Amino acid sequence: MTTLRELNMKHKGIMKKNIRPRCTITDPYEKFWPLLDLEKSQLLVDEMEKTISKENGKLKVNWFTVKKLPLDIRKCEIKNLSNTHKNNISLDLKAQRSVLKMGINEVSRCVEKDQIACCLIAEDVANCMIAKHLLFMTAAKKIPVLILPDMHCITKRIIGFSSAVLGLKSDVINRTEISLHNLYQTIIKLSNKFKNPYIKQIDMRELKSTEIPSRVNVNIENYLLKKPREGRAFVPEETSNVQLLNDLSFIPIEKMVVEKQQHFELEEKLFEIPITTDLFSIDTKPTSIEDIGESVERKTKEFREPLVRYHGLKIKKIKPNPKRKPKEKENS
């Protein structure tokens, strides 16, 4: 079954396909690739052979002799052999394991925690995206990083097993007595020749802001409040008697007394309100009970500069390949 486009192509003859460029988003620092040449890589490999000691490797058990033993005895025998294999390591190897980190996941965790001083990445990684994120993480945090060609074979020969990433912890900077300190200095020396793409980034430093105390005085004279000079609209008399009525529909009240001065729990003093003819005059001179002023202290902080600068993504145009082979049509 043919499509509509194929039918139109048959009617119109051979038409030249319009090649339109595609816009793809790329990483802004994809060109950062600090690859060592043959001379510098050989210098680094020689230093690695001097400083890195070989691991004791995996446990090897002669299965021909062990398989004849019963199952319970065989398990105990293998467990004892593995314990002696783990404990039979030198002091140099223990110091190396505390500083040298191997593997992509282990080094990535240490980089996130700011525990790595320098890093080596293999060039011959099967999938470059597995280790490519480490390159930008170390560059963003200004950690010296190098790409070593043929690193899998080198680590297998020196350490005993292949590794795609090697990282030295920040403890190696102060521990000058261990041999890996010389390897750290060599990596620093070689990495200084490569330009860091994040060189214009603001240093991750703490900006100390100085607090400037400011005093604000709130005065009641600024707000022209309207208040009645006479006080309440209805002022009851001092004492008043209520006459008793014999009407059953009316609830009798014996006596209602209004005190002139009331005693509050906080012992507030009452004041005499001056009598004026104007009930709603503007009060510009507040009395003692009114709020004549309140001091408010505020603390202002200086402007803080942003710690991280935004890097925009790049967009590049890619033209499709005109020589690409078309898909094979299924034989109907």
N, C-alpha and C positions, 0 to 999 in steps of 0.2 A: 504494500500500500504506500503510495507516494504522498508526500506532503504538498501543501499549496505552494510553497517556495520552489520545490523541485519542478512543479508544473509550469510555474512562471519562468523558470530558468530555461525550460525546453522551448517555450514560445519565443522568448526574447533572445535566445542564443546565449553565448558565453558572455557573462557580465563580469566586469572587474569588481572584486569585493572592495568596499570602502574600508580602508584601514584607519580606525580611530584609536588615538592613544588613550590608554587607561590611566587613571590617577590612583596610585597606591600610597598608603601611609607607611612610612618607614621610621625606624628609630633615629633620633637626631645624632646619636654617637655610634652608628654601626661601623664606621671606618676605624674606630679605635681598636687596633690589633697589635699589641706589643710583642711581635714575633722576633725571636733571637736568630741571628745568622749562625753559620757553622762555627765561626771562630769563637763567638761569645758563648754559644751553647756548649762547646767543648770545654771552655773555661769553667762554666757552671757545673758540668758533669764531673770534672776532675775534683771540684770542691765537694760535691755530693758524695763521691767515693771516699773522700778523706773523713768526712764528718758523720755520715749516716751509717749506722751499723746494721747488720743483717738480722732480720727477725728469725726466731727459732722455727717458724713455719708450723704446718699442721702436724698432728700426731699420726705417726705411722705405726700400725700394729701388724704383726705377722699373723694373718688370718689362718694360715695353715696349721699353726700350733694352738691357736685359741679355739678354733671350731670344735676340737675334740673334747673340750671341757664342758661340763654341764652349764645350763643357762644361768643359774644363780652365781656360780663361781666365775663365769665369763663376765657378767656385769660388774662384779666387784673388781676383777682384774683390770678391766678397761677403765673403770673409774679411778683406780689407784695410779694407772699409767698416765691418765690425763692430768691428775693433780700434780704428780712429779714433773710432768712436762711444763705445766704452767708456772710452777715455783722455781724451776731450774733456769732462771734468767739472770744475767749479769746486772750490775748496778748501772752501767752505762746504758743498757737497754731500758731499764726502768726510767731513767732520766729522759731518755729519748721519747718514750711513750707519753710522758707528761707534757712535752712541748710540741712534738711533731703530730699533726693531725692529718689523716688520710681519708679520701673519699669525698664525693660531692656533697652528700647530705651533712656529713660531720662538719666540713669546712663552712658550709652555708649557715649552719646554726651558730658557729663561732663568730662569723662575720656579722650576723644580726645582733649578737650580744657584745660586739666591739671587743673581741678577745683575740683577733688575728693581727699579727704585725706585718707579715708579707705572705704572698701566695704564688704558687706555680700551677699553671693549667696546661694540660696536654693539648697538642695541636691535632692529633689523630684520634679525636673522639668520634665514635660512630655517628651520633646525632649531635650536631654542634649546639642545638638549642638546649641540651641538657646542661652544658657547662657555660653557655653564653651569658646567663643571668649573673653568674659569679663575676664575670669580667666587669659588668656595669656596676654591680654592688660594691666591689672593691675600689673601682675608680671614683664612684660617688663619695665614698668615705675616705678617699685619698690614701688607700692602702697600696703599697708597692705590689704590682702584679706583673708577671712575665708569662709568655707562652713558649713552652719548650717543645721543639719538634722531636718526634719519636720517643715520647716520654713513657709510653707503656713498656717498651723493651728495656729502657734504662732503669725504671723502678723495679722491674722483675729481676734484673740482673743484680741491682744493688741491695734492695730490700728483701727480695724473695718472692714477691707477688706484684702484679701490675696495679697501678693506681692512676686515675685520670687527674686528680687534684692533690696537691700537697700544700699544707699551710703550717706556718710557725706561729705559735701563740705569743702574745705580748710579753710573757714571762722571760722570753729569750733575750730581751733587751737588757735586763739587769743582771741576768745570770751569765757572766762572762767566763765562768770556769768550764762550762760545757762546750763541746766541740761544735754544736749547731749555731753558736754565736758567730762563728766565722762565715757560715753559710748565709746567715741573715745579712751580714755586712756586704757580701758579694751580690746578693739580690738587690739590695738598696743601691749599690754602685751601678749595676746594669740597668735598673729601672729609671734612674735619673735621666737617661738619654732619651726616654720616650715622653712625649708631651701629654699631660693629663687633659682630657677634654673638659673636665669640671674645674679648670684652674680659675675661672671667673666666678665661681660660686662663693657666696659669703661664708666665712668661717663659722662653724657651729660654736659660737661663744655666747656666754650669758651677758646680756646687756643690763647693767645695773642702772635702775631709774632712781633718781633722787626725788624724795617727797618734799613738796613745798607747801607748808601749812598756810591756809588762807582763812581769814576771819571775816565773817559776814554778820553785820548787826541788823537785826530786824526791829524797827521802831514802829510803834502804833500810830505815830503822827503821819506816817506815809499813807495810811489807810483811813480815809475820812468816813468813820462809821456813823450811821444814823441811829441814835438811841433816845428813847423818851426820857426827859429829865424828871418827870413826875414818878417814875418807877412803874408800879403796876397800874393797870387801868382801873381796878377795883381794890380799894384798901379797906378791909373790914375794921369795925370799931374795936376798942379794947375789950369790952365785955358786952354781951347782949343776952337778954333773957327771952326765952321762947315760952309763950303762954300755952298752958295745957288746954286742949279741946276735948269735949266729951264725945265728939264724933268718932264712931267706931271705924270709919273708913280711913281715918288719919292716924298714922303711927306717931305716938307722942314722943317727943325728945325733951328730956328734963332741962338740960342746960348746955349751952355751947360756949366755950371759952376760947378766945383767940389770944395767945400769948404774944406779947410785944417783942420779946427777945427769946429766941430758941437756943438751946444748948446742943451743939453738935459734938460728935465724938472727936473731931479734929480741933475743937475749940477755936473756930473761926470767928473773928470779930466782925460784927455788923457795922455798917457805916450809915451816916445820914445823907440822903440824896438831896441836893439843893433844889429848891422849888423855883421854877421859872415859868413864865407865861407860855413859851414855845415848847410844845411837847416833843417835837421831832426836829430839834436843832442839831447841827453838825457838831460832833464832839471832837475837838482838836486837842483838848487837855485831858487825858485819861485820868480817872480816879485810881485810888490805891488798889481796888480789886481788879481793875483791868490790867491787861498785859502791857507793861510800859517798855518792854524790850527783851530780846532774847539773843544770846550770842551762839552762833553755829560755826563749828570748825569743820572745814573740809580739807581733804588732802588730794592734791592733783599730781598726776604722774606725767613724766615726760613722754614724748612720742618714741615708740620702740620700732626699730627697723626690722623688716622681715628677715627671718633666719634662712629661709630656703627660697631660692630664685626659681621661677617657673621656666622650663625649657619647652618650647613649642615643638610639635611634631613636624617633620618634613614631609612634603608631598612630591613625588617624582612621577614623571610620565613614562609609561612603558608601552611600546607598540607590539601588537601580536606578531607572532612569527608567521610570515606568509608561506614558508616552506614546510610547515607542519603537515604531517600526513593526515588525511581525513580518516574518519572511522570506517571500518570495513562494514559493508552492508550485509545484513543477514540474508542468506539465500532462502527465499520463500518457496 
